[in-house]
Amino acid sequence: MSDLPKCPKCGSEYTYEDGNLYVCPECSHEWARDAAAANSGDQPVFRDAHGNILEDGDAVTVIKDLKIKGSSSVVKVGTKVRNIRLVEGDHDIDCKIDGIGPMKLKSEFVKKA
């Protein structure tokens, strides 16, 4: 068997090397060889739009107007969200926004406050 790591995104065993990268042919995810060694067995790292590492309980600010699915409401730029909770899945952040209620946000649309 191959000693190459499984894909961290989809778990595929069919990864291959391409220079200094590992590549997954099933989901097209690419990651650095040295990053695979550093993150083996660790929790996923969530980063905001500017690359800052996010942690549970942080406060973040929305950097883009976000339409709320199924509603005519919008989360405006500059809205501050306190006490976030990080989760794995489609959206990275579970939170409550004052005046709107519980929301799920992607970390790419927020910055650490």
C-alpha positions as CSV (number, residue, x, y, z in Angstrom):
1,M,0.0,0.0,0.0
2,S,1.0,3.6,-0.4
3,D,2.2,5.6,2.5
4,L,0.6,8.8,1.2
5,P,-2.0,10.5,3.5
6,K,-5.7,10.5,2.9
7,C,-7.4,13.6,1.6
8,P,-8.2,15.9,4.6
9,K,-11.3,17.2,2.8
10,C,-13.1,14.0,1.5
11,G,-11.0,11.2,3.1
12,S,-10.1,9.6,-0.3
13,E,-7.2,7.1,-0.3
14,Y,-6.2,7.9,-3.9
15,T,-4.0,10.9,-3.3
16,Y,-0.9,11.5,-5.3
17,E,2.2,13.7,-5.1
18,D,2.7,16.7,-7.5
19,G,5.9,18.5,-6.7
20,N,5.6,19.8,-3.1
21,L,1.8,19.2,-3.1
22,Y,-0.5,16.3,-2.4
23,V,-3.5,16.2,-4.7
24,C,-6.8,14.4,-4.4
25,P,-8.2,13.2,-7.8
26,E,-11.8,12.8,-6.4
27,C,-12.4,16.3,-4.9
28,S,-9.5,18.2,-6.5
29,H,-8.2,19.4,-3.1
30,E,-4.5,20.3,-3.0
31,W,-2.4,20.7,0.2
32,A,1.3,21.1,1.0
33,R,3.4,18.1,2.0
34,D,4.7,19.8,5.1
35,A,1.2,20.9,6.1
36,A,0.0,17.3,6.0
37,A,2.7,16.3,8.6
38,A,1.9,19.3,10.8
39,N,-1.9,18.7,10.9
40,S,-2.0,14.9,11.2
41,G,-4.6,14.1,13.8
42,D,-5.2,17.7,14.9
43,Q,-8.4,19.7,14.9
44,P,-9.2,21.7,11.8
45,V,-8.0,25.3,11.7
46,F,-10.6,27.9,10.9
47,R,-9.3,31.2,9.4
48,D,-11.2,34.5,8.7
49,A,-11.0,36.4,5.4
50,H,-7.7,37.9,6.3
51,G,-6.0,34.7,7.5
52,N,-6.4,35.2,11.2
53,I,-7.1,32.0,13.2
54,L,-10.6,31.9,14.7
55,E,-11.4,30.2,18.0
56,D,-14.6,29.5,19.9
57,G,-15.9,32.5,21.7
58,D,-14.3,35.1,19.4
59,A,-16.0,38.2,18.2
60,V,-16.1,38.8,14.4
61,T,-17.3,41.4,12.0
62,V,-19.2,40.7,8.8
63,I,-17.2,42.1,5.7
64,K,-19.9,41.7,3.1
65,D,-23.7,42.2,2.9
66,L,-25.2,38.7,3.3
67,K,-28.7,37.9,2.2
68,I,-30.7,35.6,4.5
69,K,-32.1,32.6,2.7
70,G,-35.9,32.6,2.7
71,S,-36.2,36.1,4.0
72,S,-35.9,39.6,2.6
73,S,-33.5,40.6,5.5
74,V,-29.8,41.3,5.0
75,V,-26.9,41.0,7.4
76,K,-25.1,44.4,6.8
77,V,-21.4,45.0,6.4
78,G,-19.9,45.8,9.8
79,T,-22.3,43.8,11.9
80,K,-20.5,42.6,14.9
81,V,-21.1,39.0,16.0
82,R,-20.0,37.9,19.5
83,N,-19.4,34.5,21.0
84,I,-19.1,32.4,17.9
85,R,-19.0,28.6,17.9
86,L,-16.8,26.8,15.3
87,V,-18.3,23.7,13.6
88,E,-17.2,21.5,10.7
89,G,-19.5,21.2,7.7
90,D,-20.9,23.4,5.0
91,H,-20.7,26.6,7.2
92,D,-17.9,27.1,9.7
93,I,-19.6,29.4,12.3
94,D,-22.7,29.0,14.4
95,C,-23.8,32.3,16.1
96,K,-26.7,34.5,17.2
97,I,-27.0,37.9,15.6
98,D,-28.8,40.6,17.5
99,G,-32.1,41.4,15.8
100,I,-31.9,38.4,13.5
101,G,-31.4,35.3,15.5
102,P,-29.4,32.1,15.1
103,M,-27.3,32.0,11.9
104,K,-24.7,29.9,10.2
105,L,-21.8,31.8,8.6
106,K,-18.9,30.9,6.4
107,S,-15.5,32.1,7.8
108,E,-14.6,33.6,4.5
109,F,-17.1,36.4,5.0
110,V,-16.0,37.6,8.5
111,K,-12.9,39.2,10.0
112,K,-11.7,38.9,13.6
113,A,-12.7,41.9,15.7
